[in-house]
């Protein structure tokens, strides 16, 4: 009997490694800025992916294999991002999520756009060419600029000033604002001042003085993180209290709270529809948003931030693709499958990649929001696409 039991135990032990191997995690490589000046963005993206990982593994993972987002830190540096991407390429991975920053995404895109692997950047300021291996999260920064300019124009604020940082994000911001001004609908809008500064600058007093002299009705400050505070403080010190727009990367409550003593009376941001759930009727979009909120709540994240949204839908899309492609897809198969994806709802819009925009999200995903510091919340002030709420 003892020999029989020992034999059975031996058999169980010999089978155990096979079972463990069958449940080997499905690794999805991710490059994020967990340290450096964009850490506040990257850590939110990582938190969102952690919540998504739990939700999708509860639903069976990828064909029975648990999903594991393997996150590496580029320290907010494009050189580091390229080094990490080269390591992922060397492993033969078909795709990667991230990076966080526009400059880092641009650097990685340059080495993957033609032959892969797929890069799904979390910055909406990456503008991949059609049918390349690059994809970009959320509504395009071009659409963010068009929607917010539409809102301001309809409010009667037609004398605009722009101040942007000289990094990749700020340069993209200047480009999309200038392009939006060329649209026929904005023929009545004038850019009365256009100033620049470096993200390491500790003062922009001279730039703000020139903007004040131009007498704008509204100011667009296109930069992210700490430099945004530098601009707002300079506006306060100059006594210039007009409506101000910060770009979408600043939709971070913890960050905006630190501006309480010098924030303008009216502080706007180009938001996304998940930030205005009360404007969404029942249906697939509402259900997708609720799944997002529930997933974050289960991960002890009570308050969704926009950077979490930039990670959530891309993560869902690649997981859906991997479930259909089998255990070892090529980069080309992943790219083609994403470009064919349509008819599923993201948290901000119905996703449809067939227009080769490499993002699948239309301008209708954009809702202009106003920061309500007294209530610690974002209040929607526009309809989807930018027209003011009635």
Secondary structure as the mmCIF struct_conf table of DSSP 4:
data_model
#
loop_
_struct_conf.conf_type_id
_struct_conf.id
_struct_conf.beg_label_comp_id
_struct_conf.beg_label_asym_id
_struct_conf.beg_label_seq_id
_struct_conf.end_label_comp_id
_struct_conf.end_label_asym_id
_struct_conf.end_label_seq_id
HELX_RH_AL_P HELX_RH_AL_P1 UNK A 2 UNK A 22
TURN_TY1_P TURN_TY1_P1 UNK A 23 UNK A 23
STRN STRN1 UNK A 26 UNK A 32
BEND BEND1 UNK A 35 UNK A 36
TURN_TY1_P TURN_TY1_P2 UNK A 37 UNK A 38
HELX_RH_AL_P HELX_RH_AL_P2 UNK A 39 UNK A 58
TURN_TY1_P TURN_TY1_P3 UNK A 59 UNK A 61
STRN STRN2 UNK A 62 UNK A 62
TURN_TY1_P TURN_TY1_P4 UNK A 63 UNK A 64
STRN STRN3 UNK A 65 UNK A 65
HELX_LH_PP_P HELX_LH_PP_P1 UNK A 66 UNK A 66
STRN STRN4 UNK A 67 UNK A 73
TURN_TY1_P TURN_TY1_P5 UNK A 75 UNK A 76
HELX_RH_AL_P HELX_RH_AL_P3 UNK A 78 UNK A 90
TURN_TY1_P TURN_TY1_P6 UNK A 91 UNK A 92
BEND BEND2 UNK A 94 UNK A 94
STRN STRN5 UNK A 95 UNK A 98
BEND BEND3 UNK A 100 UNK A 101
HELX_RH_AL_P HELX_RH_AL_P4 UNK A 102 UNK A 112
TURN_TY1_P TURN_TY1_P7 UNK A 113 UNK A 115
STRN STRN6 UNK A 118 UNK A 121
BEND BEND4 UNK A 122 UNK A 122
TURN_TY1_P TURN_TY1_P8 UNK A 124 UNK A 125
HELX_LH_PP_P HELX_LH_PP_P2 UNK A 128 UNK A 129
TURN_TY1_P TURN_TY1_P9 UNK A 130 UNK A 131
BEND BEND5 UNK A 132 UNK A 133
STRN STRN7 UNK A 134 UNK A 136
BEND BEND6 UNK A 138 UNK A 139
HELX_RH_AL_P HELX_RH_AL_P5 UNK A 141 UNK A 154
TURN_TY1_P TURN_TY1_P10 UNK A 155 UNK A 156
STRN STRN8 UNK A 159 UNK A 165
BEND BEND7 UNK A 166 UNK A 167
HELX_RH_AL_P HELX_RH_AL_P6 UNK A 168 UNK A 181
TURN_TY1_P TURN_TY1_P11 UNK A 182 UNK A 182
BEND BEND8 UNK A 183 UNK A 183
HELX_RH_3T_P HELX_RH_3T_P1 UNK A 184 UNK A 186
TURN_TY1_P TURN_TY1_P12 UNK A 187 UNK A 188
STRN STRN9 UNK A 190 UNK A 197
TURN_TY1_P TURN_TY1_P13 UNK A 199 UNK A 200
BEND BEND9 UNK A 202 UNK A 202
HELX_RH_AL_P HELX_RH_AL_P7 UNK A 205 UNK A 213
TURN_TY1_P TURN_TY1_P14 UNK A 214 UNK A 215
BEND BEND10 UNK A 217 UNK A 217
STRN STRN10 UNK A 218 UNK A 222
TURN_TY1_P TURN_TY1_P15 UNK A 225 UNK A 225
HELX_RH_AL_P HELX_RH_AL_P8 UNK A 226 UNK A 237
TURN_TY1_P TURN_TY1_P16 UNK A 238 UNK A 239
BEND BEND11 UNK A 242 UNK A 242
STRN STRN11 UNK A 243 UNK A 246
HELX_RH_3T_P HELX_RH_3T_P2 UNK A 248 UNK A 250
HELX_RH_AL_P HELX_RH_AL_P9 UNK A 253 UNK A 257
TURN_TY1_P TURN_TY1_P17 UNK A 258 UNK A 262
BEND BEND12 UNK A 265 UNK A 266
STRN STRN12 UNK A 267 UNK A 272
HELX_RH_3T_P HELX_RH_3T_P3 UNK A 273 UNK A 279
BEND BEND13 UNK A 282 UNK A 283
HELX_RH_AL_P HELX_RH_AL_P10 UNK A 284 UNK A 298
TURN_TY1_P TURN_TY1_P18 UNK A 299 UNK A 300
BEND BEND14 UNK A 303 UNK A 303
HELX_RH_AL_P HELX_RH_AL_P11 UNK A 306 UNK A 325
TURN_TY1_P TURN_TY1_P19 UNK A 327 UNK A 328
HELX_RH_AL_P HELX_RH_AL_P12 UNK A 331 UNK A 339
TURN_TY1_P TURN_TY1_P20 UNK A 340 UNK A 340
STRN STRN13 UNK A 342 UNK A 345
BEND BEND15 UNK A 347 UNK A 349
STRN STRN14 UNK A 350 UNK A 352
TURN_TY1_P TURN_TY1_P21 UNK A 354 UNK A 355
BEND BEND16 UNK A 356 UNK A 356
BEND BEND17 UNK A 358 UNK A 359
HELX_RH_3T_P HELX_RH_3T_P4 UNK A 363 UNK A 365
STRN STRN15 UNK A 366 UNK A 372
TURN_TY1_P TURN_TY1_P22 UNK A 373 UNK A 376
STRN STRN16 UNK A 377 UNK A 380
STRN STRN17 UNK A 382 UNK A 382
TURN_TY1_P TURN_TY1_P23 UNK A 384 UNK A 385
BEND BEND18 UNK A 386 UNK A 386
HELX_LH_PP_P HELX_LH_PP_P3 UNK A 387 UNK A 387
STRN STRN18 UNK A 388 UNK A 388
HELX_LH_PP_P HELX_LH_PP_P4 UNK A 389 UNK A 389
#
